Amino acid sequence: MIENAYQERTIEARGLRLVCQDWGPPDAPPVLALHGFGVSGHMFDEFGQRAGGRIRLIALDQRGHGDSDWAGDGDYTREAFAHDAEAVREALGLERFVLMGHSMGGLNAVEYASRHPDRVDAVVLVDVGPEAAKEGVENIMRFTRGPDELEFDEFVRNAMRFNTRRSEENIRERMRHRLRPLENGKWTWKFDRRFREGDGAVRTGGETGGDELWRRFRELAPPVLLVRGAESDILSDEVARRAVAEMRRARLAVVPGAGHSVPGDNPDGFTRAVLAFLDEVDAGGFADEAADPDAAPSLDDLVEADVANGRRRRTRLLLGAALAGAALAAIAGTVALARSHPDEARAVRRRAAERAGGLRRLPARLPRRRRSRARTLLARVGTEGRRVRRAGEVAGSGVTGLRDRVRGRRRRRRFAWRT
């Protein structure tokens, strides 16, 4: 059943007037949705119509977009967007909620969840990852940085060429929320004009990027659903799968027949994926993964993702970390020997040898050249491991000899005292 009604709310946040569309019963589980660049909260209308009976969807027009105010100081950093989301949470009295973000809004969601993990029950990231395909980003820039003033029908025709998956009726409805009329009879974009004035007009993004952004994704504490449009030109399949493999508790849903704008391209498929994920979260499906350290991605999974992305340095780091663990185990055996616990030391060395043996079974998918390099590293560390073990045995024999000499002195002293 599709519910069409929503309430429009206005919230004050640090001097800015923010507008949001509030779908569903007020006592239903809340979901705060953050849209992508150049659009508005209305990009989630189809989702609100389909899911409004089960959740309370709060679709925010973020600063500088939709019917919300533009930032007078030009601050459109992820930190500013995250502060706005917190202001909305406080104004609506939300203790905890599910946070959803598409594209730019997804990066803002990662920023907020990193700052306020205790407020977020789960995160839904829609066609966004730590890396974006350059071609897709350029397509969006060309579309939004075209002529600034056009007839409404001209904007519609441009939008239909940009996204051929939508009907003309759907495009017209969406463009009514993205455009505003001018006194000269033409129309222009609602989002801040300074985004279209070139570099330096506004402050965007954040201090994190590249490897640091990957780290932010990996460290997300709540359960995560990453939704990718099967035909997306922004989020590649390789980046999506790597991101899910490296996050603690994450699922990947690929929605067929959808490009970058997944919620509107295939609203039924998107809604099914999100509601199934929320059902899994409610049922405690991620609780075991949070508590079980073995739930982390396997070495095979990480190497496969690494090979797909051509990151040789990461493969060496993974192998080095695992082998360092074996070396530390050998050192632990030495310490145990030095403490005169030979049985425990032998057990430690045996476990270390078993783990090192398991490491020699390298993933079959590793290319021949990297496989050869990995075996060389393993052999080198194996040699060092044997050297450490021999040192431990020498230390152990030394301790044993010292212990025997001390015991001999004690016996002689006891004998001398008795006589």
Buried (B, 14 or more C-beta within 10 A) or exposed (E): EEBEEBEEBEBEBEEBEBBBBBBBEEEBBBBBBBBBBBBBBBBBBBBBBBBBEBBBBBBBBBBBBBBBBBBEEBBBBBBBBBBBBBBBBEBBEBEBBBBBBBBBBBBBBBBBBBBBEEBBBBBBBBBBBBBBBEEBBEBBBEBBBBEBEBEBEBBBBBBBEBBEBBEEEBBBBBBEBBBEEEEEEBBBBBBBBBBBEEEEBBBBEBEBEEEEBBEBBBBBBBBBBBBBBBBBBBBBEBBBBBBBBBBBBBBBBBBEEBBBBBBBBBBEBBBBBBBEBBEBBEEEBBEEBBEEEEEEBEBBBBBBBBBBBEBEEBBBEBBEEBBEEBBEBBBBBBEBBBEEBBEBBBEBBEBBBEBBEEBEEBBEEBEEEBBEBBEEBBEEBBEBBEEBBEBBBEBBEEBEEEEEEEEEEEEEEEEEEEE
